[in-house]
């Protein structure tokens, strides 16, 4: 009941939209029907017209029966129709000329509708198996070249009718047949084309195809009335029986059993698969465009099933392949169409037109249909291709090399399509585009490389340890990676890591934050990198893997995570850098030095004090100990103590937006200070500090500092000088890091 209410609730707008769509679709479908059968000669013109109209009737009817409930209209499409025409020309007219009797109209039509039928089933299978998204991966340059070739070939195919030639004249022979051109026939075609092209600029804005049809037919019969009929080209002529018949369905069922025609089936099926791919891509792109026009949600894979089965049904009843008609869909929606009722109205009106108006259709001049198709061909030219040429000529493209490759693919596909056939053009274009893509993706995935002497971890260390890192930091190399690690890029990464190892690098950090994919070859080469480094006493560290669960699971299944061990896989690059720095320092000083507590005289904050001043400051300090995980300072606290670390480490964290996660800003180790900012600016604490391990600190309270400033000014000044020097070091390191990262 709800569906009935929805359909009937917009019946006025749906009727208006359906009538508008039918008026617009009828002449276009006729033209596309002629285009599909153009290679078969004059005898098939009327059959082509009926096939085009039947496609625009039975495909939408099937779609509605299968649940379509939008204002989207269905009719033959230019690219799809011309591909069908090319398959007919290449397969039936050229390749199997001897096996196919073109005089046997029924047999030839069965073969054509077999291509449409198989293409429809394949198209429906794409949707049923949810392959619609994969069809979209046909590269844009390939489709652009295909579209441009179709535009040129459609234009060329209509020259005979436009010029009024009594037989076919090849394009290369056109100059030798200038005398055979019928000027008045050309005039009719041009009037049709100009009227269709200019219709949108008229105040009433009539449907372009209708405007062209009326203008062309009017001029043709006006000239005939003036006694010039002999100088005009022919009309469509007598139409065959217009009542839909199941004779084609019977012929399709019997076709595999026909021993004479069975050798043609592989070629026809190959062409049908190509037609299905192009029709599916065209249908998905058009459906997405209609979705933007109407705002009505359209499910791509379901739409492919409806289109495919609709094309199969149309083939059984004598119709060619159809797709989503953008012009009719837009006109329907603008006229008020909102539901499938508008589609039903269009279908019924077109069926009535076929059953009643075929005697009228027979009197439409062929030059008029040619004029309509000439405009279609010009509108079919890919605008993106023209934009590339215009912008490259103006020097506006920063990535002109990539655009040049795309343009070459477009030209290659168009050239092959015109010189050979569209199916081969699509195959070659896809192959070239894939090779181009692999070449682009095979460029080094190393986004940036830096060493541990230029960029340090966020762990703050005393000057002595920083000197070690400054001297030996080039033994740490960080490779920031970006893109996919696959067979085209992994080998280059391995070579660069090996080159770094030969140059003295001991710790290699692979930053995988920007890695979006990895294949089995990439995983195996990561294992090889780890094994080679391990054999030479070096270390491979990997960061940001756990953040990408899919990537981590794949590497785990490939044994990479097990080989590295949990100690070599880090949540971020900063932790990996810190691990490498710790091991670098331990190698320089010895492991025993790392965990011992430092005396006050070994702390940089006490530098420059005399023994007496040292004793005075020591009495002002309070020794405190913290266990691992203890909060030393809490964000927002008003305390102003200064902390000097004698043993252990403490990390500064800052809550991120939402308060659920915290980010580590820095880690302080033995010999460093923290809390000096609050002591100096008297503001609340800006971050939280927690003990990473058992921690020993000497604490200078704000009261003790004020006592020093009042009673022992020289000590306070020297302390402030030491703090200023430490702040200056941190600022310089930050500047160097920014310089290295930006550079």
C-alpha positions as CSV (number, residue, x, y, z in Angstrom):
1,X,0.0,0.0,0.0
2,X,2.9,2.3,0.8
3,X,4.4,1.7,-2.6
4,X,1.1,2.4,-4.3
5,X,0.6,5.6,-2.3
6,X,4.1,6.7,-3.3
7,X,3.6,6.0,-7.0
8,X,0.1,7.6,-7.1
9,X,1.2,10.5,-4.8
10,X,3.2,12.2,-7.6
11,X,1.1,11.1,-10.6
12,X,0.7,14.5,-12.1
13,X,4.4,15.2,-12.1
14,X,5.1,11.6,-13.2
15,X,2.8,11.9,-16.1
16,X,4.3,15.2,-17.2
17,X,7.8,13.9,-16.8
18,X,6.9,10.6,-18.6
19,X,5.4,12.5,-21.6
20,X,8.4,14.8,-21.8
21,X,10.8,11.9,-21.6
22,X,9.0,9.9,-24.3
23,X,9.0,12.9,-26.7
24,X,12.8,13.2,-26.2
25,X,13.6,9.5,-26.3
26,X,11.8,8.5,-29.5
27,X,13.9,10.3,-32.1
28,X,17.2,9.6,-30.3
29,X,16.4,5.8,-30.0
30,X,15.6,5.7,-33.7
31,X,18.9,7.3,-34.5
32,X,20.8,4.9,-32.3
33,X,19.0,2.0,-33.9
34,X,20.2,3.0,-37.3
35,X,23.7,3.5,-35.9
36,X,23.8,0.0,-34.5
37,X,23.0,-1.5,-37.9
38,X,24.8,1.0,-40.1
39,X,27.4,-1.5,-41.3
40,X,24.7,-3.9,-42.7
41,X,23.5,-1.4,-45.4
42,X,20.2,0.2,-46.5
43,X,18.1,-2.9,-46.1
44,X,18.5,-2.8,-42.3
45,X,17.7,0.8,-41.6
46,X,14.1,0.2,-40.7
47,X,15.0,-2.8,-38.6
48,X,17.5,-0.7,-36.7
49,X,14.9,1.9,-35.9
50,X,12.6,-0.7,-34.4
51,X,15.5,-2.3,-32.5
52,X,16.4,1.1,-31.0
53,X,12.8,1.8,-30.0
54,X,12.3,-1.7,-28.6
55,X,15.4,-1.3,-26.5
56,X,14.0,1.9,-25.0
57,X,10.7,0.1,-24.3
58,X,11.7,-3.3,-22.9
59,X,14.7,-2.4,-20.8
60,X,12.9,0.2,-18.6
61,X,9.8,-2.1,-18.5
62,X,12.0,-4.9,-17.1
63,X,13.8,-2.6,-14.7
64,X,10.4,-1.5,-13.2
65,X,9.3,-5.1,-12.9
66,X,12.6,-5.8,-11.0
67,X,12.0,-3.1,-8.5
68,X,13.4,0.2,-10.0
69,X,11.6,3.0,-8.3
70,X,13.3,6.3,-9.3
71,X,12.9,8.9,-12.0
72,X,15.8,7.4,-13.9
73,X,15.1,6.7,-17.6
74,X,16.6,4.0,-19.8
75,X,17.3,4.2,-23.6
76,X,20.1,3.3,-26.0
77,X,23.4,5.1,-25.3
78,X,25.8,6.5,-27.9
79,X,29.0,4.7,-26.8
80,X,27.3,1.4,-26.1
81,X,25.4,1.5,-29.4
82,X,28.4,2.3,-31.4
83,X,30.4,-0.5,-29.8
84,X,27.6,-2.8,-30.8
85,X,27.7,-1.4,-34.3
86,X,31.5,-2.0,-34.4
87,X,31.1,-5.6,-33.2
88,X,28.5,-6.1,-36.0
89,X,30.9,-4.6,-38.6
90,X,34.0,-6.4,-37.5
91,X,32.4,-9.8,-36.7
92,X,29.6,-10.3,-39.2
93,X,30.5,-8.0,-42.1
94,X,34.3,-8.4,-42.2
95,X,35.6,-11.4,-40.3
96,X,32.9,-13.9,-41.2
97,X,31.7,-12.4,-44.5
98,X,31.4,-15.8,-46.1
99,X,29.7,-17.6,-43.2
100,X,27.0,-15.0,-42.8
101,X,24.4,-14.4,-45.5
102,X,23.5,-10.7,-45.1
103,X,20.5,-11.2,-47.3
104,X,19.0,-13.5,-44.6
105,X,17.7,-10.6,-42.4
106,X,16.2,-12.8,-39.7
107,X,19.4,-14.9,-39.3
108,X,21.6,-11.7,-39.1
109,X,19.3,-10.2,-36.6
110,X,19.4,-13.3,-34.4
111,X,23.2,-13.1,-34.4
112,X,23.1,-9.4,-33.4
113,X,20.6,-10.0,-30.6
114,X,22.7,-12.9,-29.4
115,X,25.5,-10.5,-28.7
116,X,23.1,-8.2,-26.8
117,X,21.6,-11.2,-24.9
118,X,24.9,-12.5,-23.7
119,X,26.1,-9.0,-22.9
120,X,23.0,-8.5,-20.8
121,X,23.6,-11.7,-18.9
122,X,27.2,-10.8,-18.2
123,X,26.2,-7.4,-17.1
124,X,23.7,-8.9,-14.7
125,X,26.4,-11.2,-13.4
126,X,28.6,-8.2,-12.7
127,X,25.9,-6.8,-10.5
128,X,24.9,-10.1,-8.9
129,X,28.5,-10.8,-7.9
130,X,29.0,-7.1,-6.8
131,X,31.7,-6.5,-9.4
132,X,30.3,-3.1,-10.3
133,X,33.1,-1.3,-8.3
134,X,35.8,-3.2,-10.2
135,X,34.3,-2.2,-13.6
136,X,34.8,1.4,-12.5
137,X,38.6,0.8,-12.4
138,X,38.9,1.0,-16.2
139,X,41.2,4.1,-16.4
140,X,39.7,7.4,-17.4
141,X,42.2,7.9,-20.4
142,X,41.0,4.6,-21.9
143,X,37.4,5.6,-21.6
144,X,38.2,9.1,-23.0
145,X,40.0,7.6,-26.0
146,X,37.2,5.1,-26.5
147,X,34.6,8.0,-26.3
148,X,36.5,10.2,-28.7
149,X,36.9,7.4,-31.2
150,X,33.2,6.7,-31.0
151,X,32.5,10.3,-31.6
152,X,34.7,10.5,-34.7
153,X,33.3,7.2,-36.1
154,X,29.7,8.2,-35.5
155,X,30.3,11.4,-37.3
156,X,32.1,9.7,-40.2
157,X,29.3,7.0,-40.4
158,X,26.7,9.7,-41.1
159,X,28.5,11.5,-43.9
160,X,26.9,9.4,-46.6
161,X,23.4,10.4,-45.5
162,X,24.4,14.0,-44.7
163,X,25.9,14.5,-48.2
164,X,23.2,12.5,-50.0
165,X,25.6,10.0,-51.5
166,X,23.7,7.1,-53.2
167,X,26.3,4.6,-52.1
168,X,29.0,4.4,-49.4
169,X,32.0,6.7,-49.9
170,X,35.1,6.1,-47.8
171,X,36.5,9.1,-45.9
172,X,39.7,8.9,-47.9
173,X,37.7,9.1,-51.2
174,X,35.6,12.0,-50.1
175,X,37.6,14.6,-52.1
176,X,37.0,12.6,-55.3
177,X,33.2,12.6,-54.8
178,X,32.6,16.3,-54.1
179,X,30.6,16.5,-57.3
180,X,28.2,13.8,-56.0
181,X,27.2,15.9,-52.9
182,X,23.6,16.9,-52.9
183,X,23.6,20.5,-51.5
184,X,19.9,20.5,-50.5
185,X,20.3,17.2,-48.6
186,X,23.3,18.7,-46.8
187,X,21.2,21.7,-46.1
188,X,18.5,19.6,-44.4
189,X,21.1,17.8,-42.3
190,X,22.8,21.1,-41.3
191,X,19.4,22.7,-40.4
192,X,18.6,19.7,-38.2
193,X,22.0,19.8,-36.5
194,X,21.9,23.6,-35.9
195,X,18.4,23.4,-34.6
196,X,19.2,20.6,-32.2
197,X,22.5,22.3,-31.1
198,X,20.8,25.7,-30.5
199,X,17.5,24.5,-28.9
200,X,18.6,25.2,-25.4
201,X,19.2,28.9,-26.2
202,X,15.6,29.4,-27.4
203,X,13.2,31.1,-24.9
204,X,10.8,28.0,-24.8
205,X,13.8,25.6,-24.5
206,X,12.2,22.7,-26.4
207,X,13.9,19.3,-26.2
208,X,16.9,19.5,-28.5
209,X,16.2,16.3,-30.5
210,X,12.6,17.3,-31.0
211,X,13.6,20.8,-32.2
212,X,16.1,19.3,-34.7
213,X,13.6,16.7,-35.9
214,X,10.8,19.3,-36.5
215,X,13.2,21.7,-38.2
216,X,14.8,19.1,-40.5
217,X,11.6,17.4,-41.5
218,X,10.0,20.8,-42.1
219,X,12.8,22.0,-44.4
220,X,12.9,18.7,-46.3
221,X,9.2,18.7,-47.1
222,X,9.2,22.4,-47.9
223,X,11.9,21.8,-50.5
224,X,9.9,18.8,-51.8
225,X,6.8,21.0,-52.1
226,X,8.9,23.4,-54.2
227,X,9.6,20.6,-56.7
228,X,13.1,19.8,-55.5
229,X,12.4,16.2,-54.3
230,X,14.8,14.7,-56.9
231,X,17.7,16.7,-55.4
232,X,17.0,15.4,-51.8
233,X,18.2,12.2,-50.2
234,X,15.9,9.3,-49.3
235,X,13.5,8.9,-46.4
236,X,13.6,5.9,-44.0
237,X,11.2,3.9,-46.0
238,X,8.7,1.1,-45.3
239,X,8.9,-0.3,-41.8
240,X,8.6,-4.0,-41.0
241,X,5.9,-5.3,-38.8
242,X,6.0,-3.4,-35.5
243,X,4.3,-5.9,-33.2
244,X,6.8,-7.4,-30.8
245,X,7.4,-11.1,-31.5
246,X,9.0,-14.0,-29.7
247,X,10.5,-15.2,-33.0
248,X,13.9,-13.8,-31.9
249,X,13.7,-15.7,-28.6
250,X,13.1,-18.9,-30.5
251,X,16.1,-18.1,-32.8
252,X,18.4,-17.5,-29.8
253,X,17.5,-20.8,-28.3
254,X,18.1,-22.6,-31.5
255,X,21.4,-20.8,-32.4
256,X,23.9,-23.1,-30.5
257,X,22.4,-26.1,-32.4
258,X,23.1,-24.5,-35.8
259,X,26.2,-26.1,-37.1
260,X,26.8,-23.5,-39.8
261,X,26.7,-20.6,-37.3
262,X,28.4,-22.3,-34.4
263,X,31.9,-21.2,-35.4
264,X,30.8,-17.6,-35.1
265,X,29.9,-17.9,-31.4
266,X,33.4,-17.4,-29.8
267,X,33.8,-14.1,-31.7
268,X,30.3,-13.0,-30.8
269,X,30.8,-14.0,-27.1
270,X,34.1,-12.1,-27.0
271,X,32.4,-9.0,-28.4
272,X,29.5,-9.5,-26.0
273,X,31.8,-9.5,-23.0
274,X,33.4,-6.3,-24.2
275,X,30.0,-4.8,-24.7
276,X,29.0,-5.8,-21.2
277,X,32.1,-4.2,-19.6
278,X,31.6,-0.9,-21.5
279,X,27.8,-0.9,-20.9
280,X,28.3,-1.5,-17.2
281,X,30.8,1.3,-16.8
282,X,28.6,3.6,-18.8
283,X,25.6,2.6,-16.7
284,X,27.3,3.1,-13.4
285,X,28.7,6.5,-14.3
286,X,25.4,7.7,-15.7
287,X,23.5,6.4,-12.6
288,X,25.9,8.3,-10.4
289,X,25.3,11.4,-12.4
290,X,21.5,11.0,-12.2
291,X,21.8,10.5,-8.5
292,X,23.4,13.9,-8.3
293,X,20.6,15.4,-10.4
294,X,17.7,13.8,-8.6
295,X,19.1,13.2,-5.1
296,X,17.5,9.7,-5.3
297,X,19.7,7.0,-4.0
298,X,20.8,4.5,-6.7
299,X,22.5,1.2,-5.8
300,X,25.1,0.5,-8.5
301,X,25.2,-3.3,-8.4
302,X,21.4,-3.7,-8.2
303,X,21.1,-1.3,-11.2
304,X,23.6,-3.5,-13.1
305,X,21.4,-6.5,-12.5
306,X,18.3,-4.6,-13.8
307,X,20.1,-3.2,-16.8
308,X,21.6,-6.6,-17.7
309,X,18.4,-8.5,-17.4
310,X,16.6,-5.7,-19.2
311,X,19.0,-5.9,-22.1
312,X,18.6,-9.7,-22.2
313,X,14.8,-9.4,-22.4
314,X,15.1,-6.7,-25.1
315,X,17.3,-8.9,-27.2
316,X,14.7,-11.7,-27.0
317,X,12.1,-9.3,-28.3
318,X,14.2,-7.6,-31.0
319,X,15.8,-4.7,-29.1
320,X,19.4,-3.4,-28.8
321,X,21.2,-2.7,-25.6
322,X,20.2,0.3,-23.5
323,X,21.6,2.2,-20.6
324,X,20.8,5.1,-18.3
325,X,19.7,8.1,-20.5
326,X,21.0,11.3,-18.9
327,X,19.0,13.7,-21.1
328,X,15.7,11.9,-20.6
329,X,16.3,11.4,-16.9
330,X,17.1,15.1,-16.3
331,X,14.1,16.2,-18.4
332,X,11.8,13.8,-16.6
333,X,12.9,15.1,-13.2
334,X,12.6,18.7,-14.2
335,X,9.1,18.1,-15.5
336,X,8.0,16.6,-12.2
337,X,8.8,12.9,-12.5
338,X,9.8,11.4,-9.1
339,X,8.8,7.7,-9.2
340,X,8.7,4.7,-11.5
341,X,5.3,5.8,-12.6
342,X,7.1,8.3,-15.0
343,X,9.1,5.4,-16.4
344,X,5.9,3.4,-17.0
345,X,4.3,6.4,-18.7
346,X,7.3,6.8,-21.1
347,X,7.3,3.1,-21.9
348,X,3.6,3.0,-22.7
349,X,3.8,6.1,-24.9
350,X,6.7,4.7,-26.8
351,X,5.0,1.3,-27.3
352,X,1.9,3.1,-28.6
353,X,4.1,5.2,-30.9
354,X,5.8,2.0,-32.3
355,X,2.4,0.3,-32.8
356,X,0.6,3.3,-34.3
357,X,3.2,5.7,-35.8
358,X,5.4,3.4,-37.9
359,X,3.8,4.6,-41.1
360,X,4.7,8.2,-40.1
361,X,8.2,7.2,-39.0
362,X,8.8,5.8,-42.5
363,X,8.6,9.3,-44.0
364,X,11.3,10.8,-41.8
365,X,14.3,11.8,-44.0
366,X,17.6,10.0,-43.4
367,X,19.4,13.2,-43.5
368,X,17.5,14.4,-40.5
369,X,18.5,11.3,-38.5
370,X,22.1,11.9,-39.7
371,X,21.9,15.5,-38.5
372,X,20.7,14.4,-35.1
373,X,23.6,11.9,-34.8
374,X,26.2,14.5,-35.9
375,X,25.2,16.6,-32.9
376,X,25.3,13.5,-30.7
377,X,28.9,12.8,-32.0
378,X,30.0,16.4,-31.3
379,X,28.5,16.2,-27.8
380,X,30.2,12.9,-27.2
381,X,33.7,14.3,-27.6
382,X,35.4,14.0,-24.2
383,X,35.6,17.4,-22.6
384,X,38.5,16.3,-20.4
385,X,40.6,15.5,-23.4
386,X,40.0,19.0,-24.8
387,X,40.8,20.5,-21.4
388,X,44.1,18.6,-21.2
389,X,45.1,19.9,-24.7
390,X,44.1,23.5,-23.8
391,X,45.8,23.6,-20.5
392,X,49.0,21.9,-21.7
393,X,49.2,24.4,-24.6
394,X,48.9,27.2,-22.0
395,X,51.5,25.6,-19.7
396,X,49.1,25.4,-16.8
397,X,49.8,21.8,-15.8
398,X,52.4,21.3,-13.0
399,X,52.5,17.5,-13.6
400,X,52.7,17.8,-17.4
401,X,54.5,14.4,-17.7
402,X,51.6,12.5,-16.2
403,X,49.2,14.4,-18.4
404,X,51.3,13.7,-21.5
405,X,51.1,10.0,-20.7
406,X,47.3,10.2,-20.3
407,X,47.0,12.1,-23.6
408,X,49.1,9.5,-25.4
409,X,46.8,6.7,-24.0
410,X,43.8,8.7,-25.2
411,X,45.3,9.0,-28.7
412,X,46.5,5.4,-28.8
413,X,43.0,4.1,-27.9
414,X,41.3,6.4,-30.3
415,X,43.7,5.5,-33.2
416,X,43.4,1.8,-32.6
417,X,39.6,2.1,-32.4
418,X,39.4,3.9,-35.6
419,X,42.0,1.9,-37.5
420,X,41.1,-1.5,-36.1
421,X,38.2,-2.0,-33.8
422,X,36.9,-0.7,-30.4
423,X,37.3,-4.0,-28.6
424,X,41.0,-4.1,-29.4
425,X,41.4,-0.4,-28.5
426,X,39.9,-0.9,-25.0
427,X,42.2,-3.9,-24.4
428,X,45.4,-2.1,-25.6
429,X,44.4,1.0,-23.7
430,X,43.9,-0.9,-20.5
431,X,47.2,-2.6,-20.9
432,X,49.1,0.7,-21.6
433,X,47.3,2.4,-18.7
434,X,48.2,-0.5,-16.3
435,X,51.9,-0.4,-17.5
436,X,51.9,3.4,-17.0
437,X,50.4,2.9,-13.5
438,X,53.0,0.3,-12.6
439,X,55.8,2.6,-13.8
440,X,54.4,5.4,-11.7
441,X,53.9,3.2,-8.6
442,X,57.3,1.6,-9.1
443,X,59.0,4.9,-8.2
444,X,60.8,4.8,-4.9
445,X,58.4,4.5,-2.0
446,X,60.9,6.3,0.3
447,X,59.3,9.6,1.0
448,X,62.2,10.9,3.1
449,X,65.3,9.7,4.8
450,X,66.9,11.2,7.9
451,X,69.5,10.2,10.5
452,X,69.7,10.2,14.2
453,X,72.3,13.0,14.4
454,X,69.8,15.5,12.7
455,X,66.5,14.4,14.3
456,X,66.2,13.0,17.7
457,X,63.5,11.3,19.6
458,X,61.3,13.2,22.1
459,X,63.4,11.9,24.9
460,X,65.4,14.8,26.5
461,X,68.8,13.8,27.6
462,X,71.6,15.6,29.4
463,X,74.3,17.3,27.2
464,X,76.8,14.5,27.6
465,X,74.4,11.9,26.1
466,X,73.3,14.4,23.4
467,X,76.9,14.7,22.4
468,X,77.1,11.0,21.8
469,X,74.0,11.1,19.7
470,X,75.4,14.0,17.8
471,X,78.6,12.1,17.1
472,X,77.2,8.7,16.4
473,X,73.6,9.5,15.4
474,X,74.3,8.8,11.7
475,X,74.2,5.1,12.7
476,X,70.5,5.5,12.9
477,X,68.5,5.9,9.7
478,X,64.8,6.5,9.4
479,X,63.1,5.7,6.1
480,X,59.6,7.3,5.8
481,X,57.7,5.1,3.4
482,X,54.7,6.1,1.3
483,X,52.4,4.1,-1.0
484,X,52.3,0.3,-1.7
485,X,55.1,-2.1,-0.9
486,X,54.8,-4.5,-3.8
487,X,57.0,-6.2,-6.4
488,X,57.6,-2.9,-8.2
489,X,58.9,-1.0,-5.2
490,X,60.2,-3.4,-2.5
491,X,63.4,-4.2,-4.4
492,X,64.4,-0.6,-4.6
493,X,63.7,-0.2,-0.8
494,X,66.0,-3.2,-0.1
495,X,68.8,-1.7,-2.2
496,X,68.5,1.6,-0.4
497,X,68.6,-0.1,3.0
498,X,71.7,-2.1,2.0
499,X,73.4,1.0,0.8
500,X,72.7,2.7,4.1
501,X,74.1,-0.3,6.0
502,X,77.3,-0.2,3.9
503,X,77.6,3.5,4.9
504,X,77.7,2.6,8.5
505,X,74.1,2.6,9.6
506,X,73.4,0.2,12.4
507,X,69.7,0.9,13.2
508,X,67.2,1.1,10.3
509,X,63.8,2.3,11.1
510,X,61.0,1.8,8.5
511,X,58.2,4.3,9.1
512,X,55.1,2.6,7.7
513,X,52.6,5.3,8.6
514,X,51.8,6.1,5.0
515,X,51.9,2.5,3.6
516,X,48.5,1.6,2.2
517,X,49.1,-1.9,0.8
518,X,51.7,-4.7,0.7
519,X,51.8,-7.9,-1.3
520,X,53.6,-11.2,-0.7
521,X,56.7,-10.1,-2.6
522,X,56.9,-7.0,-0.4
523,X,56.6,-9.1,2.7
524,X,59.3,-11.5,1.6
525,X,61.7,-8.7,0.8
526,X,61.0,-7.2,4.3
527,X,62.1,-10.5,5.7
528,X,65.2,-10.5,3.6
529,X,66.1,-7.0,4.8
530,X,65.7,-8.1,8.4
531,X,67.8,-11.3,7.9
532,X,70.6,-9.4,6.1
533,X,70.8,-6.8,8.8
534,X,70.7,-9.3,11.6
535,X,73.6,-11.3,10.0
536,X,75.7,-8.2,10.0
537,X,74.9,-7.3,13.6
538,X,72.5,-4.5,12.7
539,X,68.8,-4.0,13.5
540,X,65.6,-3.4,11.6
541,X,62.9,-1.5,13.4
542,X,59.3,-1.0,12.1
543,X,56.8,1.6,13.3
544,X,53.1,2.4,12.8
545,X,52.2,-1.2,11.8
546,X,49.7,-1.9,14.5
547,X,47.6,1.2,13.5
548,X,46.8,-0.6,10.3
549,X,45.2,-3.9,11.4
550,X,44.8,-5.3,7.9
551,X,48.4,-4.6,7.1
552,X,49.6,-6.0,10.5
553,X,47.5,-9.2,10.1
554,X,48.9,-9.8,6.6
555,X,52.5,-9.4,7.8
556,X,51.8,-11.6,10.8
557,X,50.4,-14.3,8.4
558,X,53.6,-14.0,6.3
559,X,55.8,-14.4,9.3
560,X,57.3,-10.9,9.3
561,X,56.0,-9.9,12.7
562,X,57.3,-13.1,14.3
563,X,60.7,-12.7,12.7
564,X,61.0,-9.1,13.9
565,X,59.8,-9.8,17.4
566,X,57.6,-7.6,19.5
567,X,60.6,-5.6,20.7
568,X,61.3,-4.3,17.2
569,X,57.8,-3.2,16.3
570,X,56.7,0.2,17.6
571,X,53.5,2.2,17.7
572,X,55.3,5.3,16.3
573,X,58.6,6.3,14.9
574,X,59.5,8.3,18.0
575,X,59.6,5.2,20.2
576,X,61.7,3.4,17.6
577,X,64.1,6.3,17.5
578,X,64.3,6.3,21.3
579,X,65.0,2.5,21.3
580,X,67.8,3.0,18.8
581,X,69.3,5.9,20.8
582,X,69.2,4.0,24.0
583,X,71.2,1.1,22.4
584,X,73.6,3.6,20.8
585,X,74.3,5.3,24.1
586,X,74.6,1.9,25.9
587,X,77.2,0.8,23.3
588,X,79.1,4.0,24.0
589,X,78.9,4.1,27.8
590,X,78.2,0.6,28.8
591,X,74.9,-0.8,30.1
592,X,76.0,-0.2,33.8
593,X,76.0,3.5,33.4
594,X,72.4,3.7,32.2
595,X,70.6,2.9,35.4
596,X,72.8,4.4,38.1
597,X,71.7,7.4,40.1
598,X,73.6,10.6,39.4
599,X,75.0,12.8,42.2
600,X,74.1,16.5,42.3
601,X,77.6,17.4,41.2
602,X,77.0,15.5,37.9
603,X,73.8,17.3,37.0
604,X,74.0,20.1,34.4
605,X,71.6,22.2,36.3
606,X,74.3,22.6,39.0
607,X,77.1,23.7,36.6
608,X,79.1,26.7,37.5
609,X,78.4,26.7,41.2
610,X,81.2,26.9,43.8
611,X,81.4,24.2,46.5
612,X,79.8,26.6,49.0
613,X,77.0,27.5,46.5
614,X,76.6,23.9,45.7
615,X,76.0,23.0,49.4
616,X,73.6,25.9,49.8
617,X,71.5,24.8,46.7
618,X,71.6,21.2,47.9
619,X,70.0,22.2,51.2
620,X,67.2,24.0,49.2
621,X,66.4,20.8,47.2
622,X,64.2,18.0,48.3
623,X,64.9,14.4,47.2
624,X,61.8,12.6,46.1
625,X,61.2,9.1,44.6
626,X,58.4,7.8,42.4
627,X,57.4,4.4,41.3
628,X,56.7,3.4,37.8
629,X,53.3,4.8,36.7
630,X,53.1,7.5,39.4
631,X,51.9,10.9,38.3
632,X,54.6,13.5,39.1
633,X,52.8,16.5,37.7
634,X,49.2,16.7,36.6
635,X,47.9,18.9,33.8
636,X,46.1,22.0,35.2
637,X,47.9,21.8,38.7
638,X,49.0,25.1,40.1
639,X,52.2,23.8,41.6
640,X,55.5,25.5,40.6
641,X,58.2,23.0,41.5
642,X,61.3,22.4,39.4
643,X,62.3,18.8,39.0
644,X,65.9,17.6,38.4
645,X,66.1,13.9,37.5
646,X,68.9,11.9,39.1
647,X,67.7,8.5,38.0
648,X,65.0,7.0,35.7
649,X,62.8,8.6,33.1
650,X,59.5,10.5,33.1
651,X,57.2,11.3,30.1
652,X,55.2,14.4,29.4
653,X,51.7,13.6,27.9
654,X,48.9,15.9,26.7
655,X,45.3,14.8,26.4
656,X,44.0,15.0,22.8
657,X,40.5,16.2,21.8
658,X,37.8,14.2,23.6
659,X,40.1,13.3,26.5
660,X,40.3,9.6,25.7
661,X,43.8,9.5,24.3
662,X,47.0,11.2,25.3
663,X,50.0,12.1,23.1
664,X,53.6,11.9,24.4
665,X,55.3,15.3,24.0
666,X,58.7,14.4,25.5
667,X,60.5,12.0,27.8
668,X,63.1,13.3,30.3
669,X,66.0,11.2,31.4
670,X,68.6,11.4,34.1
671,X,70.5,14.7,34.1
672,X,67.6,16.8,32.7
673,X,65.0,19.1,34.2
674,X,61.3,19.7,33.8
675,X,58.7,22.0,35.4
676,X,60.8,25.1,34.8
677,X,58.1,26.8,32.7
678,X,55.6,26.8,35.5
679,X,58.3,28.1,37.8
680,X,59.1,31.0,35.5
681,X,55.7,32.0,34.2
682,X,53.6,31.1,37.3
683,X,50.9,29.5,35.2
684,X,49.1,26.2,35.8
685,X,50.8,23.0,34.5
686,X,50.3,22.6,30.7
687,X,50.8,18.8,30.6
688,X,50.9,15.7,32.7
689,X,54.2,14.0,33.7
690,X,54.3,10.3,34.7
691,X,57.2,8.1,35.8
692,X,58.2,5.6,33.1
693,X,60.2,3.6,35.7
694,X,61.4,4.1,39.3
695,X,62.3,7.7,39.4
696,X,64.5,9.8,41.6
697,X,64.2,13.6,41.5
698,X,65.6,16.6,43.3
699,X,62.8,19.1,43.6
700,X,63.1,22.9,44.0
701,X,59.9,24.3,45.3
702,X,58.7,27.8,44.5
703,X,59.3,28.9,48.1
704,X,62.9,27.6,48.0
705,X,63.5,29.4,44.7
706,X,62.1,32.7,46.2
707,X,64.5,32.2,49.2
708,X,67.4,31.7,46.9
709,X,66.4,34.8,44.8
710,X,66.1,36.8,48.0
711,X,69.1,35.5,50.1
712,X,71.4,34.0,47.5
713,X,71.0,35.9,44.3
714,X,74.3,34.7,42.6
715,X,73.0,31.1,43.0
716,X,69.6,32.0,41.6
717,X,71.2,33.7,38.7
718,X,73.5,30.8,37.9
719,X,70.5,28.4,38.2
720,X,68.5,30.5,35.8
721,X,71.4,30.7,33.4
722,X,71.6,26.9,33.4
723,X,67.9,26.6,32.9
724,X,68.1,29.1,30.0
725,X,70.9,27.1,28.4
726,X,68.8,24.0,28.6
727,X,65.8,25.7,27.1
728,X,68.1,27.1,24.4
729,X,69.3,23.6,23.5
730,X,65.7,22.3,23.2
731,X,64.8,25.2,21.0
732,X,67.8,24.7,18.7
733,X,66.9,21.0,18.5
734,X,63.3,21.8,17.7
735,X,64.5,24.3,15.0
736,X,66.8,21.7,13.5
737,X,64.1,19.1,13.5
738,X,61.7,21.4,11.7
739,X,64.4,22.4,9.2
740,X,65.2,18.7,8.5
741,X,61.5,17.7,8.2
742,X,60.5,20.6,6.0
743,X,63.7,20.3,3.9
